[in-house]
Amino acid sequence: MKRITSHQVARLANVSRTTVSFVLNDVSDMGISLETRERVLEAAHQLGYVPNALARSLVSGATRTIGLLMPHDDQVHANVDAYIPRFLTGVTLTCQSRGYKVLFEPLNSAAPADTLAHLVDSGRIDGLIALNPRREDLSYLNDAAANGFPLVVFGSSIAGYDSIHSLDADNRDAARRATAHLLALGHRRIAHIGFAADDYPIVRERLLGFRDAMQAADTDVDPAWIGYGNYSAASGEEAMRAILARRPGITALFAGNDTIAFGAMAALRDAGLRTPDDVAIVGYDDIPLAAYASPPLTTMRTEPFNEGSRAAAMLLRIIAGEQPEQEHSQAEVPLVIRRSCGARTG
């Protein structure tokens, strides 16, 4: 039998989750009316809600802890992505400066379906940053935000989810400009490898930007030249090998991130193809190793430390009951030209 959560009590009583916490923990001097208290208690009784031991111990209802959810733990345990540590550092240092701690929660595909709900309703965190959530998580996150739980989504298009506050780069526009750069260099047989499966909105956004540029240039997208990795350089190498096996003849690649690009370069070398002479490459993120690749990697530059810091600052404002300056913020991503695309760099 599924455990009844404070989130459900808040929804039935038509109050915030914080109000439920104050009422059920008998916190006084919070300006909560007798009628509201009775409504919360009745909702809890009707649903059969039993507070957990941690919630009962939190007299103030606040933990001074925020959660950072990353629903793809292979980015961490396989040590394959240089973006995550810098984003996490930005979140952590900003939270520390405000007296908050960070609970880092990487999930894998085998995690129970209600893991996210348990995290939100556990009483362990005052708010949540969801980094690049899966498509199926967005509906729940939107409901949680609508019911007063402070959260910020980073790295996913939240079109249609009106309650969510979000920060992001303009992934579709950045992918369009990366591909347009290759087109401007004369390439038409261009491949694309997403950095993960297409159930992640950010992967789909970058694919859409790739298609936008190709369509604007009146150039067909060959389905045989579209592949997907799984964050790691090894998966980029495998995806590139598969593309070459399906249909050789590409002259350029837009890789969904730099790590995928590194793996693709290895596959091209093994196939006797040179970068950029035979296949030009543009990556995404400008991780520290990009400038030291052979050849140095042309890429779209993100700022993960600053992005993590901004996400944390936005969440802490929401927790404090303040309205963020922008509910939804998208940053432009600059193109950094190096030798891997074959363009002149001066």
N, C-alpha and C positions, 0 to 999 in steps of 0.2 A: 504494500500500500504506500502510495507516495506521501511524503511528509508535507503537511500544510505549512506554508511559509508566511512570513510577515508581509511579503509583497502581496499575497492574496488577501490578507486581512486589510491591508491599506486600500486595495482596489474595492473590496466590498463596502468598507466604511467611507470611501470617497475622501481619504486623507492621504498625506504623505507617509512614506515608510518611517521617516524620522518621528512623526507624531505617534505612530504605532509604538515605536521604541520607547518614547517618553511615557506613554500611558501604561504600557505593560510592565515597565520597570518602575512605575509609580514615582516618576520624576516630577517634582512640584515647581512652581514659579516659572513655568514656561508659557503662561498665557493661554493654556488650553482650556476651553470652556467645559462645564460639567456635561453639557449635551454631547459635545464631541467625545469626551472620555467614555460616556455611556455607549455611544455608537461604536467606538472601537472595541470596547469590552464585549458588546453584544455580537459583533462580527467575529471576534476571536472565539467566543463560545459557540456560535453557530457553525463555524468551520472546524471546531475541535483543535484549535491551534495551541501548541505547547511550546513556550520559548525554550531555546537551548540554554545550557548552563552559562555559556559565555555571555549571551545577551542579558541574562539576569544579573551578571556581575558588573555590567557596564552602567554604572549609575547615571553617567552623563549621556549615555547613548552614543558616544563618539569614541572612536578607537585611535584617532590621529594616524591612521594608516590608509593608504590608497592601494588599490590593486592594479597591476599591469598585466592584462590578459593577452597572450599570444597563442592563437590556436594553430600552431604548427611547430611543435617542439623540436623537429629535426633541424631547424635553423640553429638550435642551441647545442643539443647533445652531439651533433656531428661536426660542430665548429666550422660551419660552411659559409656563414654570412657575416661580413664585417659591419653591416649596417646596425644590427641589433645591439651590440655592446655600446656603441656611441649613443644610440637613442635612449637606452636604459640609463646611461650615465647622466644625460640631460634631464631625464625625469627625476632621478634620484637626488641629484644635487639641488634642484629647484625645490623638491619636497623637503629635503633636510634643512634648507634655509628658512622654511616656514614651520619647522617642528613636526614634520610628518615623516613616516617611514613608508617604504614601498614593499608590497608583497608581490613578487614576480611569479606569475602562474602560467607556465607554458603547458599547453594541452596537446594531445595527439589524437589521431583519428579514432583510436579505440576508446577514448574517454567516454563515460556514460553520457547519454543525451542531456541529462539534467545537471551536468557538472557546472555549467555557467549559472543556472538558477541557484544552485547551492552556494556558489561563491557570492552572488549578490545578496542572498538572504542569510548568510552565515553569521552576520554580526561582526565579522572580522575586519571589514573595510568600510570606510565612509564614502567611497566613490571609486570609480573604475575608469581606466584608460584601456580601450580595446584596440589593439594594434592589428590592422589588416584582418578584421573578422571575416569569417566565411559568410556566404550569402544567407545560409539558413540561420545564422545567429542574429542577423540584423532585426528581424521582426521581434524577437524577444527583447533585444536591447532597446528598441523603440518603445515597447510596452513598459519596460522598467523605467525609462526616462520619463515617460508620460505620467507614471505614478510617483514621481518625485525622487527617484534614485539618481544621484549625481553621476553622470558619466560623459566621457568624450570618446568619440571614435576617430582613429587616425588611420589613413591609408585605404579608405574604401569610399566609393560613391554612395551617398545616403539619399539619393533621389527617391522621393516617395515616403521617407521616414521623417516626418516633420518634427518629432520630439527630440531628436538626437542633435547634440552639438558636435561639430566636427572640425578637424584640421586636416589638411591634405596638400600635397602638391597637385598641380593640374596635370595628372598623368596622361590623359588623352591628348592634350595639346603638346606635352613634351614628346610623346611618342610620334605624334604627327611631324614635329619639327626635326626629330632625329631621322625619320625616314625621308623627309623632304630634303635633308642634307645629302643623303646618299643619292637620291634622284637627281639633285642638282649637279652631282659629280658624274652623271651620265648613266647610272645603273638603272636597270629595269627588272632584272632577274634577282629579286631581293627576297631573302628568307627572313622568318621571324621565329624566335624561340621564346616562349613565355617562361618566366622564372619558376612557375608553379602551375598546378592544374587550373583550369578555367572556372572552377567554382569559387575562386577568389575574385571579388569585384575589381581589384587593382590590376590583376592579370588581364581581365577582359577589357578594361579601360585602355591599357597599352596596346592591346591587339586592335581595338577600334581606332586608336590614333594612327597606327600603322596602315589600316585599311583606308582611313580618310585621306592620307597623303597619296597612297597609290591610286585611289579613285580620282583625286584632283589632278593627277598626272596622266589620267586616262590609261592606266596600266593595270592589267589583270593581276589578281592575287592567286597564285597557284597553290591549291590546298596541300599539295605534296611538299611544299616548302614552309609549312607551318608546323611547329613542334612545341612540346612542353617539357620543361625540366622539373626538378624538384629541389630548387635552391642551390645545390652543390655544383662544383665544377665538373664532377664525375657525371652528373645528370646532363649538364650542358654538352659534354663530350658525346654521351650516348645519343642525345637528341640530334646532334649534328651528324653523327654517323648514319642515323636512320634517314635523315633528309638526303644525304648524298647517295644512300642506297636506293631510296625511292625514285629520285630523279636528279642526277647530277646536272651541273650547268649554272648554279647560282654564281653571281659575281659580287654579292653583298649580303650582309646579315645585320639586322637590328636585333640585338640580344636584350631580353627582358631585364637583366641586371648584369653587373660586371663579372660576377662569379660564373654565371652561365657563359659569358663571352670568353673567359679564360679556358673553360672546358672546350668550347667550340674551336678555339684556336688550336688546341692540342689535336683535335680530330682532323682539322684541315691540314696540319703539318704531317700527320700520319698518312693522309691521303695524297701527299706530295703537292699540296696547294700552299701558296705563300700569301701572307697578309702584309700589305694590302694589294700586292701585285695581281693576285688571282681573285681574292675575296676580300673586299673591304668590310670593316666591322665598326659598328657603333654600339656601345654598352649603355648602362644606366646606373647611376648612383655616384660615380667618381669615388670609389673606395680608395684608401691610401695606396694600395698596390697598383692601381690603374696606371699611374704615371710611370711605373717601373716595369710594366709588362714589356714583352718583346714581340712586336713594336709597342710603344706606349699607346694606351687605349683612348680613342675618342669616345666621349661618354656624356651623359646628361648629369649635371652636378646637383645632388641633394645635400642637405645640411642636417644630418640625423641628430647631432647634439642639440642644435637650436630647435629642431622640430620636437624633440622630447621635452625640452624645457618649456616650450610654448604650450604643449599639450598639458603638462603638469600645471602650469600657471592658470590655464583656462579651467581645469577641473577644480583647483583650489578656490577659484572665484565662485564657481557654482556651489561648492560645499558651503562656502561662507554666505550663501544667499544672495550673491551679487550677480548681475547680468553681464556676461562677457561682452567685450566691445563688438565682436562679431559672432553670430551663432554658427556661421559656416565660413571658413577661411581657406582659400586656395592660393598657393604660392606658385609663381612661375619658376620653371627649372631651366637654368642656362646650359647651353651646349659648350663643352670644352673640346676643342679640336686638337688632336694629336696625330701621330703618324698612321694609326691603324686604319683610318678611312681613306688614306691616300691624298688628302687635301694638302695644299701648301700651307705651312704654318709660319712662314716668314723666315 
